[in-house]
Amino acid sequence: MNKSSIPIIFFLLLTYIFVEAQEFTIPLYNGPVPNSKNTGQAEIIEKNEIISIRNVQVPEIAVYLPARKFATGQAVIICPGGGYHILCYDYEGTDIARYFNSIGIAGIVLKYRLPIYGNTLEPHKAPLMDAQRAIRLVRSNSSAWNIDPGKIGIMGFSAGGHLASCTGTHFDYGRNDSDDPVERISCRPDFMILVYPVITFSDPVSHRGSREALLGKNADPELVKYYSSELQVQKDTPQAFLVHGDNDSVVPVSHSLLMYQALHNRKIPAELHIITEGEHGFGLAVDNDHPAAWTNNLEQWLKWLNRNRN
C-alpha cells in the first residue's frame, strides 16, 4: 500500500464511523429545577484556550451517541472539573465524549450546578443531585439511545472526579414514592472512571479549594466525612478505574491511593494507573505521548467490563 494513501483511508474510516453519530442536549429536569432559587443572574460561558462555564442556571446533559452499528452499549456520564467554581467544558467534557464515540461508547457531558453562586437552596447538595438525576435520565432513555441500562458509568476529572466518586458512594435504587417516573429509576452507576480526582475532604490531604467551595470555610464535620469518598465505600459501590499523575501538585496522588485502598479493602475490583509525568489537568494529553497512554488502558478496561457484563 502506498504510504500516502494511509491518511486518506484513516479519514474515510473515521467519517464512516461518525456518519450516523448523534449529538443533542436535554435539560435534566422537567419543569422547575429542584433545590434552586432565582438570583436573576445569567450563566457565563467563556471561550479562551478552553471553554469554561460559570454560574450554571439550567443543568443539562449533552448527549453524544456513536453510530448504532459500532455501539458497544456502554455509556459514560462525564463530569468536567473546575474546583466547583467552573466547568472545563470542552477539555474535560465534550472532547472526552467525542473520544468515547470513536470507540463505540456513548459520551454524555453533565453540566451540573456549582455551589458558589447563590442560586441553590442547599448548595452542597446540588452537584450530587444533578449527577444522580443524569444517571436516572440516561437509564430512562437507554432503549431509545441504544444503551444497555446495566452499562452506564460515571467519569470525572479533578473536582468532577470528586462528584463522580460521590455518585458512586451515595446512590439509591429508585425512589418508589416519587411521582416522577425518572426518579423511580436507579441512580447507581455501573462503574466509575476517576481521573486525577479529588477524593477526600479530610485533613491532612484534603483539597481545601474544592471543600470550601462545596461546604464553606467552616464545614460541618459530618458533611466532611460524608463527602470524603474513601470513607463511604460500601459493598455495593461500583468498580472503578483510576488514573493520576505522580507529580500532581494540585491534587496529590494520595487521593487516588486512598480511594483504591478503600475499594480494595471491600474487595471491589479497581484498577489504578499512576503516571510518572502527569501534572494536574492533562486531560486526553494529546500533546504528551506518555500520559496519553492512559486512554489505551481505559479502553482495554472498558472492553474487559463489557466482556464480563455480558
Secondary structure by P-SEA (a helix, b strand, c coil): ccccaaaaaaaaaaaaaaccbbbbccccccccccccccccbbbbbbbccbbbbccccbbbbbbbbccccccccbbbbbbbbccccccccccccaaaaaaaaaabbbbbbbbcccccccccccccaaaaaaaaaaaaaaaaaccccccccccbbbbbccaaaaaaaaaaccccccccccccccccccccccbbbbccccccccccccaaaaaaacccccccaaaaaaaccccccccccccbbbbbbcccccccaaaaaaaaaaaaaaccbbbbbbbcccccccccccccccccaaaaaaaaaaaaaaaaac
